[in-house]
Amino acid sequence: MANQESFEQFRERMNKKILDEAPLEVKRFFSLDSQTYRDGALPAKTKELLGLSCSMVLRCDDCVRYHLRQCIDLGFSDEEIWEAMSVSLIIGGSIVIPHLRRAIDLLKQVREDQS
């Protein structure tokens, strides 16, 4: 889990640095991202699961890690997460498999730590 913790610390530290120094356009994009994941016609919880699926298809490991952790923290079951990742695999094809491996590895690590 140390790897996930260092990822989260790095993300938080760099996001703060970026927001402290960035021009307005970058700050607006970060704000838009935060606003998108709020409750709306779709609950924020559903949006995180969508974020996980899209991140897998786009093959962004940082995004997969972030959204997977959000989904776990929001209480999604392993079965729900698996179904979302199955959709990603169907849409993205076999190129998604390496990201699926890393996501499942993280899911298993988090679940072990929760036990």
C-alpha positions in Angstrom: 0.0 0.0 0.0 3.0 2.3 0.4 3.0 2.7 -3.4 -0.6 4.0 -3.3 0.2 6.2 -0.4 3.2 7.8 -2.1 1.0 8.3 -5.2 -1.7 10.1 -3.2 0.9 12.2 -1.4 2.6 13.1 -4.7 -0.7 13.9 -6.3 -1.8 16.2 -3.4 1.5 17.9 -3.2 1.7 18.6 -7.0 -1.9 19.7 -7.3 -1.3 22.3 -4.6 1.9 23.5 -6.3 0.1 23.7 -9.6 -2.9 25.6 -8.2 -0.6 27.9 -6.3 1.4 28.8 -9.4 -0.7 28.1 -12.5 -2.3 30.6 -14.8 -6.1 31.1 -14.6 -6.8 28.7 -17.5 -5.2 25.8 -15.6 -7.0 26.7 -12.4 -10.3 26.8 -14.3 -9.7 23.4 -15.7 -9.0 22.0 -12.3 -12.2 23.6 -11.0 -14.2 22.2 -13.8 -12.9 18.7 -13.0 -14.0 19.1 -9.4 -17.4 20.5 -10.4 -18.0 17.6 -12.8 -17.7 15.0 -10.1 -20.3 16.6 -7.8 -23.9 15.3 -7.4 -26.1 16.4 -10.3 -28.5 14.4 -12.5 -26.1 11.6 -11.8 -24.9 11.0 -8.2 -21.2 11.7 -7.6 -20.7 8.1 -6.8 -21.9 7.0 -10.3 -19.6 9.6 -11.8 -16.6 8.1 -10.1 -17.4 4.7 -11.5 -17.7 6.4 -14.9 -14.4 8.1 -14.3 -12.8 4.7 -13.6 -14.2 3.1 -16.8 -13.1 6.0 -19.0 -9.7 6.2 -17.4 -9.1 2.5 -18.2 -10.2 3.0 -21.8 -7.9 6.0 -22.1 -5.1 4.0 -20.4 -4.2 6.5 -17.8 -2.8 4.6 -14.8 -2.8 7.7 -12.5 -6.4 8.3 -13.3 -7.3 4.6 -12.9 -5.6 4.6 -9.4 -7.3 7.8 -8.4 -10.8 6.8 -9.5 -10.5 3.2 -8.2 -9.5 4.5 -4.8 -12.5 6.9 -4.9 -14.8 4.0 -5.9 -13.5 1.9 -3.0 -13.9 4.8 -0.5 -17.4 5.4 -1.8 -18.4 1.9 -1.0 -18.6 0.2 -4.3 -18.4 -3.6 -4.0 -15.8 -5.6 -5.9 -18.5 -7.0 -8.1 -19.6 -3.4 -9.1 -16.0 -2.4 -9.8 -15.4 -5.6 -11.8 -18.5 -4.9 -13.9 -17.3 -1.3 -14.7 -13.9 -2.6 -15.6 -15.5 -5.3 -17.9 -17.3 -2.5 -19.8 -13.9 -0.8 -20.1 -12.4 -3.9 -21.5 -15.1 -4.4 -24.1 -14.9 -0.8 -25.2 -11.1 -0.5 -25.1 -10.1 -4.0 -26.2 -7.1 -6.0 -25.1 -4.9 -2.9 -24.8 -6.8 -2.3 -21.5 -5.6 -5.6 -20.0 -2.3 -4.2 -18.5 -4.3 -1.5 -16.8 -6.9 -4.0 -15.6 -4.0 -6.0 -14.0 -2.7 -3.0 -12.1 -6.2 -2.0 -11.1 -7.0 -5.4 -9.7 -3.7 -5.5 -7.9 -4.5 -2.2 -6.2 -8.0 -3.4 -5.4 -6.7 -6.5 -3.8 -4.1 -4.5 -1.8 -6.7 -2.1 -0.5 -9.1 -5.0 0.4 -6.3 -6.8 2.3 -5.4 -3.7 4.2 -9.1 -3.2 5.1 -9.3 -6.8 6.6 
